[in-house]
Amino acid sequence: MHIMKRTIFALSALVFALSNTACSEDGLDDKSVITGIGYEIETPFDEWLLENFIEPYNIRVMYRYEDMESDMTYNLVPARYERSIEMAQLVSYLCLQAYDEITGSRDFIRANFPKDLFFVGSPAYNNNGSIVLGTAEGGTKITLYNLNTLDPRNVDALNSSYFKTIHHEFGHILNQKKPYTSDFEQIVGKSDGGIRYVGNSCWEVYPTETSALQDGFISRYASTSDGEEFVELASIYVTNTPEAWETKLRTAGARRSMIEQKFDIVYKYYENDWGIDLEKLREIVLRRQQDVPTLDLDI
Ligand SMILES: [Zn+2]
């Protein structure tokens, strides 16, 4: 599904880029047009995004109705202006600044985080009825759905609906830039009891999280493929408390060591290939999450 969609996105991204170039050339006399990146300031939020996303990171947040044309796969509703502001604040505080803090500069996000963040108001559904929380296309774009039901003070809901997804999709992008070693998938391949990756059947093969954990997968979706499992391990680790992580490992029972072996490869990959200690990143993310109930989300 990712591959099919990527082709569509590549085309529409090209059209978008071309039409944007045209817009900024037409509007050179308008001081609100930032030439070169096709960015037009129409709202206070646009101004805030310029200062907090574009200038520091070269990341563009697309939240308007016009941006919706770029997704032809689903019937989608645009994100509300207020929800988009809250989400942008939260992405900045809980995610971008967390990576800045651990790496000591904005360079890591600037060099590696996708350049386009796409906000959608409604959920998107797969053919099998499951909800798509987020997608990453070709390493350049992350889409977050269902923003119109955002509860910006509910940390658990933020994690399960958005932030686990952002770390997950960002993980795919890092993996595209630097592949992980083949030892990772061999852990499942060599396991006893006939455990294997099950692709799109993950929801049927593993009807509960417990059933997936007991086969050595950190989540139901992690059983899809080694690529999904790798980023599930990273994203679930950094968004969960040590206690919650330990509860998952304990639930895995006899397969606990299988998860630990896999996580060890994930941990070393982030440390050796990216200079990121996932345990420290988790501490930073959890500390920032504690600020969410009182965080100033206005612009
Ligand atoms: Zn994925």
Boltz pocket constraint, residues with backbone or C-beta under 6 A from the ligand:
constraints:
  - pocket:
      binder: B
      contacts: [[A, 168], [A, 169], [A, 172], [A, 227], [A, 228], [A, 231]]
      max_distance: 6.0
